[in-house]
Amino acid sequence: MLLDAWNKQQWIYDQLDNAWYTPEEFKTKWKLLVTDHNLNRFVARSPEFGIAESLENSRRALERAEELHKKLQGYYEVELRRKH
């Protein structure tokens, strides 16, 4: 995986912790990060794709927060009208 990442100019992505490592960082931290039981949580990926994916996730989270905000505003506006 490490050699493949190096050759394809990819980084190592930890799918469990959502952490990114350059191939050099990953090689240095190999003994701390990898065990026989958790190697499958690491994948070689394009860091540019990771940025695009993170931005898309942020956009969706912002949309959900805005929808919740509108719902809350509507709820309390109706609630205030009921009390009068």
PDB file of N, CA, C and O in Angstrom:
ATOM      1  N   MET A   1       0.828  -1.186   0.000  1.00  0.00           N
ATOM      2  CA  MET A   1       0.000   0.000   0.000  1.00  0.00           C
ATOM      3  C   MET A   1       0.876   1.256   0.000  1.00  0.00           C
ATOM      4  O   MET A   1       0.608   2.197  -0.746  1.00  0.00           O
ATOM      5  N   LEU A   2       1.886   1.273   0.805  1.00  0.00           N
ATOM      6  CA  LEU A   2       2.737   2.459   0.921  1.00  0.00           C
ATOM      7  C   LEU A   2       3.468   2.746  -0.388  1.00  0.00           C
ATOM      8  O   LEU A   2       3.522   3.893  -0.830  1.00  0.00           O
ATOM      9  N   LEU A   3       4.020   1.730  -0.995  1.00  0.00           N
ATOM     10  CA  LEU A   3       4.721   1.907  -2.268  1.00  0.00           C
ATOM     11  C   LEU A   3       3.745   2.344  -3.358  1.00  0.00           C
ATOM     12  O   LEU A   3       4.061   3.206  -4.178  1.00  0.00           O
ATOM     13  N   ASP A   4       2.561   1.742  -3.357  1.00  0.00           N
ATOM     14  CA  ASP A   4       1.530   2.110  -4.323  1.00  0.00           C
ATOM     15  C   ASP A   4       1.135   3.577  -4.154  1.00  0.00           C
ATOM     16  O   ASP A   4       0.998   4.306  -5.137  1.00  0.00           O
ATOM     17  N   ALA A   5       0.955   4.000  -2.920  1.00  0.00           N
ATOM     18  CA  ALA A   5       0.610   5.397  -2.643  1.00  0.00           C
ATOM     19  C   ALA A   5       1.726   6.325  -3.124  1.00  0.00           C
ATOM     20  O   ALA A   5       1.466   7.363  -3.733  1.00  0.00           O
ATOM     21  N   TRP A   6       2.947   5.943  -2.849  1.00  0.00           N
ATOM     22  CA  TRP A   6       4.087   6.763  -3.257  1.00  0.00           C
ATOM     23  C   TRP A   6       4.131   6.904  -4.780  1.00  0.00           C
ATOM     24  O   TRP A   6       4.308   8.004  -5.304  1.00  0.00           O
ATOM     25  N   ASN A   7       3.969   5.787  -5.479  1.00  0.00           N
ATOM     26  CA  ASN A   7       4.042   5.799  -6.943  1.00  0.00           C
ATOM     27  C   ASN A   7       2.896   6.578  -7.586  1.00  0.00           C
ATOM     28  O   ASN A   7       3.073   7.175  -8.649  1.00  0.00           O
ATOM     29  N   LYS A   8       1.741   6.577  -6.960  1.00  0.00           N
ATOM     30  CA  LYS A   8       0.567   7.264  -7.513  1.00  0.00           C
ATOM     31  C   LYS A   8       0.383   8.669  -6.933  1.00  0.00           C
ATOM     32  O   LYS A   8      -0.622   9.328  -7.198  1.00  0.00           O
ATOM     33  N   GLN A   9       1.350   9.117  -6.147  1.00  0.00           N
ATOM     34  CA  GLN A   9       1.289  10.424  -5.479  1.00  0.00           C
ATOM     35  C   GLN A   9       0.010  10.565  -4.649  1.00  0.00           C
ATOM     36  O   GLN A   9      -0.674  11.588  -4.682  1.00  0.00           O
ATOM     37  N   GLN A  10      -0.277   9.513  -3.915  1.00  0.00           N
ATOM     38  CA  GLN A  10      -1.428   9.516  -3.023  1.00  0.00           C
ATOM     39  C   GLN A  10      -0.948   9.575  -1.584  1.00  0.00           C
ATOM     40  O   GLN A  10       0.233   9.378  -1.297  1.00  0.00           O
ATOM     41  N   TRP A  11      -1.877   9.850  -0.692  1.00  0.00           N
ATOM     42  CA  TRP A  11      -1.601   9.844   0.734  1.00  0.00           C
ATOM     43  C   TRP A  11      -2.346   8.679   1.363  1.00  0.00           C
ATOM     44  O   TRP A  11      -3.169   8.028   0.718  1.00  0.00           O
ATOM     45  N   ILE A  12      -2.046   8.426   2.630  1.00  0.00           N
ATOM     46  CA  ILE A  12      -2.704   7.345   3.363  1.00  0.00           C
ATOM     47  C   ILE A  12      -3.821   7.953   4.198  1.00  0.00           C
ATOM     48  O   ILE A  12      -3.609   8.900   4.956  1.00  0.00           O
ATOM     49  N   TYR A  13      -5.006   7.393   4.044  1.00  0.00           N
ATOM     50  CA  TYR A  13      -6.183   7.891   4.757  1.00  0.00           C
ATOM     51  C   TYR A  13      -6.625   6.852   5.776  1.00  0.00           C
ATOM     52  O   TYR A  13      -6.810   5.683   5.438  1.00  0.00           O
ATOM     53  N   ASP A  14      -6.793   7.275   7.012  1.00  0.00           N
ATOM     54  CA  ASP A  14      -7.292   6.424   8.091  1.00  0.00           C
ATOM     55  C   ASP A  14      -8.813   6.585   8.117  1.00  0.00           C
ATOM     56  O   ASP A  14      -9.330   7.621   8.536  1.00  0.00           O
ATOM     57  N   GLN A  15      -9.519   5.554   7.667  1.00  0.00           N
ATOM     58  CA  GLN A  15     -10.970   5.619   7.543  1.00  0.00           C
ATOM     59  C   GLN A  15     -11.681   5.680   8.888  1.00  0.00           C
ATOM     60  O   GLN A  15     -12.814   6.155   8.963  1.00  0.00           O
ATOM     61  N   LEU A  16     -11.045   5.217   9.933  1.00  0.00           N
ATOM     62  CA  LEU A  16     -11.662   5.226  11.254  1.00  0.00           C
ATOM     63  C   LEU A  16     -11.528   6.595  11.926  1.00  0.00           C
ATOM     64  O   LEU A  16     -12.495   7.111  12.487  1.00  0.00           O
ATOM     65  N   ASP A  17     -10.350   7.171  11.868  1.00  0.00           N
ATOM     66  CA  ASP A  17     -10.089   8.462  12.527  1.00  0.00           C
ATOM     67  C   ASP A  17     -10.214   9.660  11.594  1.00  0.00           C
ATOM     68  O   ASP A  17     -10.068  10.803  12.027  1.00  0.00           O
ATOM     69  N   ASN A  18     -10.486   9.404  10.308  1.00  0.00           N
ATOM     70  CA  ASN A  18     -10.548  10.479   9.308  1.00  0.00           C
ATOM     71  C   ASN A  18      -9.272  11.318   9.315  1.00  0.00           C
ATOM     72  O   ASN A  18      -9.323  12.546   9.251  1.00  0.00           O
ATOM     73  N   ALA A  19      -8.145  10.649   9.394  1.00  0.00           N
ATOM     74  CA  ALA A  19      -6.845  11.330   9.434  1.00  0.00           C
ATOM     75  C   ALA A  19      -6.075  11.040   8.145  1.00  0.00           C
ATOM     76  O   ALA A  19      -6.188   9.959   7.566  1.00  0.00           O
ATOM     77  N   TRP A  20      -5.302  12.013   7.716  1.00  0.00           N
ATOM     78  CA  TRP A  20      -4.491  11.892   6.510  1.00  0.00           C
ATOM     79  C   TRP A  20      -3.013  11.871   6.880  1.00  0.00           C
ATOM     80  O   TRP A  20      -2.576  12.599   7.772  1.00  0.00           O
ATOM     81  N   TYR A  21      -2.247  11.029   6.184  1.00  0.00           N
ATOM     82  CA  TYR A  21      -0.802  10.940   6.385  1.00  0.00           C
ATOM     83  C   TYR A  21      -0.112  10.967   5.027  1.00  0.00           C
ATOM     84  O   TYR A  21      -0.541  10.294   4.090  1.00  0.00           O
ATOM     85  N   THR A  22       0.953  11.745   4.927  1.00  0.00           N
ATOM     86  CA  THR A  22       1.779  11.646   3.725  1.00  0.00           C
ATOM     87  C   THR A  22       2.437  10.268   3.773  1.00  0.00           C
ATOM     88  O   THR A  22       2.532   9.669   4.845  1.00  0.00           O
ATOM     89  N   PRO A  23       2.888   9.761   2.633  1.00  0.00           N
ATOM     90  CA  PRO A  23       3.578   8.465   2.676  1.00  0.00           C
ATOM     91  C   PRO A  23       4.765   8.470   3.643  1.00  0.00           C
ATOM     92  O   PRO A  23       5.035   7.471   4.310  1.00  0.00           O
ATOM     93  N   GLU A  24       5.468   9.602   3.712  1.00  0.00           N
ATOM     94  CA  GLU A  24       6.624   9.698   4.615  1.00  0.00           C
ATOM     95  C   GLU A  24       6.183   9.639   6.080  1.00  0.00           C
ATOM     96  O   GLU A  24       6.796   8.945   6.892  1.00  0.00           O
ATOM     97  N   GLU A  25       5.125  10.366   6.408  1.00  0.00           N
ATOM     98  CA  GLU A  25       4.605  10.346   7.787  1.00  0.00           C
ATOM     99  C   GLU A  25       4.147   8.944   8.172  1.00  0.00           C
ATOM    100  O   GLU A  25       4.434   8.454   9.264  1.00  0.00           O
ATOM    101  N   PHE A  26       3.437   8.317   7.256  1.00  0.00           N
ATOM    102  CA  PHE A  26       2.897   6.988   7.544  1.00  0.00           C
ATOM    103  C   PHE A  26       4.025   5.984   7.761  1.00  0.00           C
ATOM    104  O   PHE A  26       3.961   5.148   8.662  1.00  0.00           O
ATOM    105  N   LYS A  27       5.045   6.076   6.937  1.00  0.00           N
ATOM    106  CA  LYS A  27       6.191   5.175   7.090  1.00  0.00           C
ATOM    107  C   LYS A  27       6.847   5.377   8.450  1.00  0.00           C
ATOM    108  O   LYS A  27       7.216   4.410   9.116  1.00  0.00           O
ATOM    109  N   THR A  28       6.991   6.632   8.861  1.00  0.00           N
ATOM    110  CA  THR A  28       7.602   6.952  10.154  1.00  0.00           C
ATOM    111  C   THR A  28       6.757   6.443  11.317  1.00  0.00           C
ATOM    112  O   THR A  28       7.295   5.956  12.311  1.00  0.00           O
ATOM    113  N   LYS A  29       5.433   6.554  11.195  1.00  0.00           N
ATOM    114  CA  LYS A  29       4.526   6.190  12.289  1.00  0.00           C
ATOM    115  C   LYS A  29       3.967   4.775  12.174  1.00  0.00           C
ATOM    116  O   LYS A  29       3.106   4.387  12.963  1.00  0.00           O
ATOM    117  N   TRP A  30       4.443   4.008  11.209  1.00  0.00           N
ATOM    118  CA  TRP A  30       3.910   2.673  10.923  1.00  0.00           C
ATOM    119  C   TRP A  30       3.740   1.829  12.178  1.00  0.00           C
ATOM    120  O   TRP A  30       2.667   1.273  12.410  1.00  0.00           O
ATOM    121  N   LYS A  31       4.786   1.731  12.985  1.00  0.00           N
ATOM    122  CA  LYS A  31       4.744   0.863  14.170  1.00  0.00           C
ATOM    123  C   LYS A  31       3.731   1.341  15.203  1.00  0.00           C
ATOM    124  O   LYS A  31       3.206   0.533  15.969  1.00  0.00           O
ATOM    125  N   LEU A  32       3.449   2.635  15.235  1.00  0.00           N
ATOM    126  CA  LEU A  32       2.458   3.171  16.175  1.00  0.00           C
ATOM    127  C   LEU A  32       1.030   3.014  15.664  1.00  0.00           C
ATOM    128  O   LEU A  32       0.096   2.871  16.453  1.00  0.00           O
ATOM    129  N   LEU A  33       0.866   3.040  14.353  1.00  0.00           N
ATOM    130  CA  LEU A  33      -0.473   3.060  13.769  1.00  0.00           C
ATOM    131  C   LEU A  33      -1.023   1.692  13.394  1.00  0.00           C
ATOM    132  O   LEU A  33      -2.211   1.426  13.573  1.00  0.00           O
ATOM    133  N   VAL A  34      -0.172   0.835  12.882  1.00  0.00           N
ATOM    134  CA  VAL A  34      -0.641  -0.390  12.233  1.00  0.00           C
ATOM    135  C   VAL A  34      -0.427  -1.620  13.104  1.00  0.00           C
ATOM    136  O   VAL A  34       0.636  -1.820  13.691  1.00  0.00           O
ATOM    137  N   THR A  35      -1.478  -2.438  13.166  1.00  0.00           N
ATOM    138  CA  THR A  35      -1.394  -3.760  13.793  1.00  0.00           C
ATOM    139  C   THR A  35      -1.907  -4.780  12.782  1.00  0.00           C
ATOM    140  O   THR A  35      -2.387  -4.414  11.709  1.00  0.00           O
ATOM    141  N   ASP A  36      -1.805  -6.046  13.126  1.00  0.00           N
ATOM    142  CA  ASP A  36      -2.334  -7.094  12.247  1.00  0.00           C
ATOM    143  C   ASP A  36      -3.846  -6.988  12.095  1.00  0.00           C
ATOM    144  O   ASP A  36      -4.410  -7.482  11.119  1.00  0.00           O
ATOM    145  N   HIS A  37      -4.498  -6.348  13.051  1.00  0.00           N
ATOM    146  CA  HIS A  37      -5.961  -6.306  13.075  1.00  0.00           C
ATOM    147  C   HIS A  37      -6.563  -5.034  12.482  1.00  0.00           C
ATOM    148  O   HIS A  37      -7.772  -4.984  12.255  1.00  0.00           O
ATOM    149  N   ASN A  38      -5.765  -4.018  12.227  1.00  0.00           N
ATOM    150  CA  ASN A  38      -6.360  -2.757  11.769  1.00  0.00           C
ATOM    151  C   ASN A  38      -5.815  -2.238  10.438  1.00  0.00           C
ATOM    152  O   ASN A  38      -6.126  -1.110  10.055  1.00  0.00           O
ATOM    153  N   LEU A  39      -5.032  -3.008   9.743  1.00  0.00           N
ATOM    154  CA  LEU A  39      -4.445  -2.538   8.487  1.00  0.00           C
ATOM    155  C   LEU A  39      -5.509  -2.141   7.466  1.00  0.00           C
ATOM    156  O   LEU A  39      -5.289  -1.237   6.660  1.00  0.00           O
ATOM    157  N   ASN A  40      -6.660  -2.814   7.497  1.00  0.00           N
ATOM    158  CA  ASN A  40      -7.697  -2.529   6.498  1.00  0.00           C
ATOM    159  C   ASN A  40      -8.368  -1.172   6.694  1.00  0.00           C
ATOM    160  O   ASN A  40      -9.130  -0.741   5.829  1.00  0.00           O
ATOM    161  N   ARG A  41      -8.108  -0.500   7.790  1.00  0.00           N
ATOM    162  CA  ARG A  41      -8.694   0.835   7.986  1.00  0.00           C
ATOM    163  C   ARG A  41      -7.923   1.910   7.233  1.00  0.00           C
ATOM    164  O   ARG A  41      -8.405   3.036   7.106  1.00  0.00           O
ATOM    165  N   PHE A  42      -6.736   1.586   6.733  1.00  0.00           N
ATOM    166  CA  PHE A  42      -5.902   2.529   5.994  1.00  0.00           C
ATOM    167  C   PHE A  42      -5.999   2.259   4.496  1.00  0.00           C
ATOM    168  O   PHE A  42      -5.900   1.116   4.047  1.00  0.00           O
ATOM    169  N   VAL A  43      -6.194   3.330   3.733  1.00  0.00           N
ATOM    170  CA  VAL A  43      -6.258   3.210   2.277  1.00  0.00           C
ATOM    171  C   VAL A  43      -5.439   4.326   1.647  1.00  0.00           C
ATOM    172  O   VAL A  43      -5.283   5.404   2.222  1.00  0.00           O
ATOM    173  N   ALA A  44      -4.924   4.052   0.467  1.00  0.00           N
ATOM    174  CA  ALA A  44      -4.213   5.073  -0.303  1.00  0.00           C
ATOM    175  C   ALA A  44      -5.251   5.832  -1.121  1.00  0.00           C
ATOM    176  O   ALA A  44      -6.028   5.233  -1.864  1.00  0.00           O
ATOM    177  N   ARG A  45      -5.257   7.164  -0.977  1.00  0.00           N
ATOM    178  CA  ARG A  45      -6.237   7.993  -1.683  1.00  0.00           C
ATOM    179  C   ARG A  45      -5.596   9.297  -2.128  1.00  0.00           C
ATOM    180  O   ARG A  45      -4.560   9.723  -1.617  1.00  0.00           O
ATOM    181  N   SER A  46      -6.240   9.896  -3.079  1.00  0.00           N
ATOM    182  CA  SER A  46      -5.812  11.213  -3.543  1.00  0.00           C
ATOM    183  C   SER A  46      -6.180  12.252  -2.494  1.00  0.00           C
ATOM    184  O   SER A  46      -7.344  12.329  -2.102  1.00  0.00           O
ATOM    185  N   PRO A  47      -5.228  13.052  -2.029  1.00  0.00           N
ATOM    186  CA  PRO A  47      -5.577  14.087  -1.053  1.00  0.00           C
ATOM    187  C   PRO A  47      -6.515  15.137  -1.649  1.00  0.00           C
ATOM    188  O   PRO A  47      -7.327  15.718  -0.929  1.00  0.00           O
ATOM    189  N   GLU A  48      -6.411  15.385  -2.955  1.00  0.00           N
ATOM    190  CA  GLU A  48      -7.326  16.335  -3.599  1.00  0.00           C
ATOM    191  C   GLU A  48      -8.761  15.825  -3.536  1.00  0.00           C
ATOM    192  O   GLU A  48      -9.688  16.596  -3.284  1.00  0.00           O
ATOM    193  N   PHE A  49      -8.943  14.529  -3.765  1.00  0.00           N
ATOM    194  CA  PHE A  49     -10.272  13.934  -3.649  1.00  0.00           C
ATOM    195  C   PHE A  49     -10.771  14.050  -2.210  1.00  0.00           C
ATOM    196  O   PHE A  49     -11.954  14.296  -1.976  1.00  0.00           O
ATOM    197  N   GLY A  50      -9.877  13.874  -1.263  1.00  0.00           N
ATOM    198  CA  GLY A  50     -10.251  14.002   0.146  1.00  0.00           C
ATOM    199  C   GLY A  50     -10.728  15.400   0.491  1.00  0.00           C
ATOM    200  O   GLY A  50     -11.684  15.565   1.249  1.00  0.00           O
ATOM    201  N   ILE A  51     -10.067  16.404  -0.062  1.00  0.00           N
ATOM    202  CA  ILE A  51     -10.492  17.790   0.172  1.00  0.00           C
ATOM    203  C   ILE A  51     -11.866  18.022  -0.438  1.00  0.00           C
ATOM    204  O   ILE A  51     -12.742  18.603   0.204  1.00  0.00           O
ATOM    205  N   ALA A  52     -12.060  17.572  -1.671  1.00  0.00           N
ATOM    206  CA  ALA A  52     -13.355  17.746  -2.337  1.00  0.00           C
ATOM    207  C   ALA A  52     -14.463  17.043  -1.560  1.00  0.00           C
ATOM    208  O   ALA A  52     -15.556  17.586  -1.401  1.00  0.00           O
ATOM    209  N   GLU A  53     -14.182  15.848  -1.081  1.00  0.00           N
ATOM    210  CA  GLU A  53     -15.166  15.093  -0.302  1.00  0.00           C
ATOM    211  C   GLU A  53     -15.485  15.811   1.013  1.00  0.00           C
ATOM    212  O   GLU A  53     -16.646  15.880   1.416  1.00  0.00           O
ATOM    213  N   SER A  54     -14.467  16.338   1.676  1.00  0.00           N
ATOM    214  CA  SER A  54     -14.685  17.070   2.931  1.00  0.00           C
ATOM    215  C   SER A  54     -15.524  18.320   2.708  1.00  0.00           C
ATOM    216  O   SER A  54     -16.405  18.630   3.510  1.00  0.00           O
ATOM    217  N   LEU A  55     -15.254  19.037   1.626  1.00  0.00           N
ATOM    218  CA  LEU A  55     -16.037  20.234   1.317  1.00  0.00           C
ATOM    219  C   LEU A  55     -17.494  19.881   1.030  1.00  0.00           C
ATOM    220  O   LEU A  55     -18.404  20.597   1.447  1.00  0.00           O
ATOM    221  N   GLU A  56     -17.710  18.785   0.322  1.00  0.00           N
ATOM    222  CA  GLU A  56     -19.082  18.352   0.031  1.00  0.00           C
ATOM    223  C   GLU A  56     -19.802  17.954   1.316  1.00  0.00           C
ATOM    224  O   GLU A  56     -20.972  18.289   1.496  1.00  0.00           O
ATOM    225  N   ASN A  57     -19.122  17.251   2.201  1.00  0.00           N
ATOM    226  CA  ASN A  57     -19.724  16.880   3.489  1.00  0.00           C
ATOM    227  C   ASN A  57     -20.054  18.120   4.311  1.00  0.00           C
ATOM    228  O   ASN A  57     -21.092  18.173   4.970  1.00  0.00           O
ATOM    229  N   SER A  58     -19.176  19.113   4.272  1.00  0.00           N
ATOM    230  CA  SER A  58     -19.433  20.366   4.994  1.00  0.00           C
ATOM    231  C   SER A  58     -20.638  21.091   4.412  1.00  0.00           C
ATOM    232  O   SER A  58     -21.457  21.637   5.152  1.00  0.00           O
ATOM    233  N   ARG A  59     -20.746  21.097   3.096  1.00  0.00           N
ATOM    234  CA  ARG A  59     -21.883  21.744   2.436  1.00  0.00           C
ATOM    235  C   ARG A  59     -23.196  21.083   2.845  1.00  0.00           C
ATOM    236  O   ARG A  59     -24.175  21.766   3.147  1.00  0.00           O
ATOM    237  N   ARG A  60     -23.212  19.748   2.853  1.00  0.00           N
ATOM    238  CA  ARG A  60     -24.432  19.021   3.251  1.00  0.00           C
ATOM    239  C   ARG A  60     -24.765  19.266   4.714  1.00  0.00           C
ATOM    240  O   ARG A  60     -25.935  19.422   5.065  1.00  0.00           O
ATOM    241  N   ALA A  61     -23.754  19.303   5.568  1.00  0.00           N
ATOM    242  CA  ALA A  61     -23.994  19.569   6.993  1.00  0.00           C
ATOM    243  C   ALA A  61     -24.557  20.971   7.185  1.00  0.00           C
ATOM    244  O   ALA A  61     -25.449  21.171   8.010  1.00  0.00           O
ATOM    245  N   LEU A  62     -24.051  21.936   6.440  1.00  0.00           N
ATOM    246  CA  LEU A  62     -24.563  23.303   6.522  1.00  0.00           C
ATOM    247  C   LEU A  62     -26.018  23.368   6.056  1.00  0.00           C
ATOM    248  O   LEU A  62     -26.835  24.057   6.666  1.00  0.00           O
ATOM    249  N   GLU A  63     -26.340  22.658   4.987  1.00  0.00           N
ATOM    250  CA  GLU A  63     -27.729  22.618   4.509  1.00  0.00           C
ATOM    251  C   GLU A  63     -28.652  22.037   5.577  1.00  0.00           C
ATOM    252  O   GLU A  63     -29.736  22.568   5.819  1.00  0.00           O
ATOM    253  N   ARG A  64     -28.226  20.954   6.213  1.00  0.00           N
ATOM    254  CA  ARG A  64     -29.049  20.336   7.269  1.00  0.00           C
ATOM    255  C   ARG A  64     -29.220  21.280   8.449  1.00  0.00           C
ATOM    256  O   ARG A  64     -30.303  21.361   9.028  1.00  0.00           O
ATOM    257  N   ALA A  65     -28.164  21.992   8.808  1.00  0.00           N
ATOM    258  CA  ALA A  65     -28.251  22.947   9.917  1.00  0.00           C
ATOM    259  C   ALA A  65     -29.202  24.089   9.566  1.00  0.00           C
ATOM    260  O   ALA A  65     -29.980  24.530  10.411  1.00  0.00           O
ATOM    261  N   GLU A  66     -29.144  24.567   8.332  1.00  0.00           N
ATOM    262  CA  GLU A  66     -30.052  25.636   7.908  1.00  0.00           C
ATOM    263  C   GLU A  66     -31.501  25.162   7.910  1.00  0.00           C
ATOM    264  O   GLU A  66     -32.398  25.907   8.307  1.00  0.00           O
ATOM    265  N   GLU A  67     -31.737  23.922   7.466  1.00  0.00           N
ATOM    266  CA  GLU A  67     -33.093  23.364   7.492  1.00  0.00           C
ATOM    267  C   GLU A  67     -33.609  23.262   8.925  1.00  0.00           C
ATOM    268  O   GLU A  67     -34.765  23.589   9.192  1.00  0.00           O
ATOM    269  N   LEU A  68     -32.770  22.815   9.836  1.00  0.00           N
ATOM    270  CA  LEU A  68     -33.158  22.715  11.240  1.00  0.00           C
ATOM    271  C   LEU A  68     -33.453  24.100  11.809  1.00  0.00           C
ATOM    272  O   LEU A  68     -34.415  24.277  12.556  1.00  0.00           O
ATOM    273  N   HIS A  69     -32.631  25.070  11.457  1.00  0.00           N
ATOM    274  CA  HIS A  69     -32.839  26.432  11.938  1.00  0.00           C
ATOM    275  C   HIS A  69     -34.195  26.968  11.473  1.00  0.00           C
ATOM    276  O   HIS A  69     -34.931  27.563  12.261  1.00  0.00           O
ATOM    277  N   LYS A  70     -34.523  26.761  10.208  1.00  0.00           N
ATOM    278  CA  LYS A  70     -35.822  27.199   9.680  1.00  0.00           C
ATOM    279  C   LYS A  70     -36.968  26.487  10.396  1.00  0.00           C
ATOM    280  O   LYS A  70     -37.988  27.097  10.719  1.00  0.00           O
ATOM    281  N   LYS A  71     -36.788  25.207  10.636  1.00  0.00           N
ATOM    282  CA  LYS A  71     -37.819  24.426  11.322  1.00  0.00           C
ATOM    283  C   LYS A  71     -38.034  24.950  12.742  1.00  0.00           C
ATOM    284  O   LYS A  71     -39.172  25.091  13.190  1.00  0.00           O
ATOM    285  N   LEU A  72     -36.949  25.235  13.437  1.00  0.00           N
ATOM    286  CA  LEU A  72     -37.044  25.786  14.791  1.00  0.00           C
ATOM    287  C   LEU A  72     -37.725  27.148  14.793  1.00  0.00           C
ATOM    288  O   LEU A  72     -38.585  27.417  15.631  1.00  0.00           O
ATOM    289  N   GLN A  73     -37.342  27.996  13.862  1.00  0.00           N
ATOM    290  CA  GLN A  73     -37.971  29.317  13.779  1.00  0.00           C
ATOM    291  C   GLN A  73     -39.470  29.181  13.536  1.00  0.00           C
ATOM    292  O   GLN A  73     -40.273  29.850  14.187  1.00  0.00           O
ATOM    293  N   GLY A  74     -39.842  28.319  12.606  1.00  0.00           N
ATOM    294  CA  GLY A  74     -41.255  28.103  12.316  1.00  0.00           C
ATOM    295  C   GLY A  74     -42.004  27.562  13.511  1.00  0.00           C
ATOM    296  O   GLY A  74     -43.128  27.981  13.786  1.00  0.00           O
ATOM    297  N   TYR A  75     -41.397  26.644  14.216  1.00  0.00           N
ATOM    298  CA  TYR A  75     -42.035  26.047  15.389  1.00  0.00           C
ATOM    299  C   TYR A  75     -42.312  27.100  16.453  1.00  0.00           C
ATOM    300  O   TYR A  75     -43.419  27.174  16.985  1.00  0.00           O
ATOM    301  N   TYR A  76     -41.314  27.910  16.761  1.00  0.00           N
ATOM    302  CA  TYR A  76     -41.494  28.900  17.821  1.00  0.00           C
ATOM    303  C   TYR A  76     -42.403  30.049  17.396  1.00  0.00           C
ATOM    304  O   TYR A  76     -43.077  30.641  18.239  1.00  0.00           O
ATOM    305  N   GLU A  77     -42.436  30.372  16.116  1.00  0.00           N
ATOM    306  CA  GLU A  77     -43.382  31.386  15.646  1.00  0.00           C
ATOM    307  C   GLU A  77     -44.810  30.901  15.831  1.00  0.00           C
ATOM    308  O   GLU A  77     -45.666  31.661  16.285  1.00  0.00           O
ATOM    309  N   VAL A  78     -45.079  29.656  15.489  1.00  0.00           N
ATOM    310  CA  VAL A  78     -46.414  29.074  15.671  1.00  0.00           C
ATOM    311  C   VAL A  78     -46.728  28.968  17.153  1.00  0.00           C
ATOM    312  O   VAL A  78     -47.847  29.268  17.569  1.00  0.00           O
ATOM    313  N   GLU A  79     -45.777  28.553  17.943  1.00  0.00           N
ATOM    314  CA  GLU A  79     -45.967  28.413  19.395  1.00  0.00           C
ATOM    315  C   GLU A  79     -46.327  29.755  20.025  1.00  0.00           C
ATOM    316  O   GLU A  79     -47.210  29.819  20.881  1.00  0.00           O
ATOM    317  N   LEU A  80     -45.653  30.824  19.610  1.00  0.00           N
ATOM    318  CA  LEU A  80     -45.949  32.151  20.153  1.00  0.00           C
ATOM    319  C   LEU A  80     -47.342  32.612  19.739  1.00  0.00           C
ATOM    320  O   LEU A  80     -48.042  33.251  20.525  1.00  0.00           O
ATOM    321  N   ARG A  81     -47.749  32.293  18.510  1.00  0.00           N
ATOM    322  CA  ARG A  81     -49.087  32.683  18.055  1.00  0.00           C
ATOM    323  C   ARG A  81     -50.162  31.936  18.828  1.00  0.00           C
ATOM    324  O   ARG A  81     -51.233  32.488  19.082  1.00  0.00           O
ATOM    325  N   ARG A  82     -49.898  30.696  19.206  1.00  0.00           N
ATOM    326  CA  ARG A  82     -50.876  29.900  19.961  1.00  0.00           C
ATOM    327  C   ARG A  82     -51.110  30.474  21.350  1.00  0.00           C
ATOM    328  O   ARG A  82     -52.215  30.380  21.884  1.00  0.00           O
ATOM    329  N   LYS A  83     -50.087  31.062  21.931  1.00  0.00           N
ATOM    330  CA  LYS A  83     -50.191  31.580  23.302  1.00  0.00           C
ATOM    331  C   LYS A  83     -50.951  32.897  23.356  1.00  0.00           C
ATOM    332  O   LYS A  83     -51.423  33.280  24.426  1.00  0.00           O
ATOM    333  N   HIS A  84     -51.084  33.596  22.243  1.00  0.00           N
ATOM    334  CA  HIS A  84     -51.764  34.902  22.243  1.00  0.00           C
ATOM    335  C   HIS A  84     -53.219  34.753  21.959  1.00  0.00           C
ATOM    336  O   HIS A  84     -53.945  35.746  21.920  1.00  0.00           O
TER     337      HIS A  84
END
